[in-house]
Amino acid sequence: MAATGGTEVAEREIALRVNGVGRTIPAGWTLADLLASLELDARTVVIERNETILRDRSSFASLELAADDSIEIVHFVGGG
């Protein structure tokens, strides 16, 4: 929390679900911010937001997440 004029102000956060698990993130985060926090490369995942597959990876940096969003992330892992 930040102090402003002697009053504590809580940082604004939103709640959403990522792969079925509740998570709180700072308001204003984009999908790219979320992926970075999870240490995931946008080139190796498929994202579904509120039951819609997001096909345009170039939009991840500008797609602001909203309260109550449901995000599903499928991460591809190479193997041999």
Stockholm file with secondary structure:
# STOCKHOLM 1.0

chainA/1-80         MAATGGTEVAEREIALRVNGVGRTIPAGWTLADLLASLELDARTVVIERNETILRDRSSFASLELAADDSIEIVHFVGGG
#=GR chainA/1-80 SS CEEETTEEECCCEEEEEETTEEEEEETTCBHHHHHHHTTCCGGGEEEEETTEEECCGGGTTTCBCCTTCEEEEEECCCCC
#=GC SS_cons        CEEETTEEECCCEEEEEETTEEEEEETTCBHHHHHHHTTCCGGGEEEEETTEEECCGGGTTTCBCCTTCEEEEEECCCCC
//
